[in-house]
Amino acid sequence: MQRRKFSREFKLEAVNLVRERGATVAQAARDLDVHENVLRKWVRELGKDPKHAFPGHGQMKPEQMEIDRLRKEVAKLKAERDILKKAAAFFAKEVT
């Protein structure tokens, strides 16, 4: 079974159905043919961060972008450190 993907607009409308139109999560989930827990998660996610909720495929929240940038920087610094260690060991051998 393949996983279904929903657009940001669909998720916003589903949450709108629950929040503003007064439908219960259970009824809205049945009407939209999604699992109740999925709809509850969407409501919770939109409540936490309305501006960055449901970023979509290929788009990241600013926090995630910062984490990825920092991970790349750490990997680069580790590689530079390892090169310097090897160079120091190489030159230490030649001196003696």
Buried (B, 14 or more C-beta within 10 A) or exposed (E): EEEEEBEEEBBBEBBEBBEEEEBEBEEBBEEBEBEBEBBBEBBEBBEEEEEBBBEEEEEEEEEEEEEEEEEEEEEEEEEEEEEEEEEEEEEEEEEE
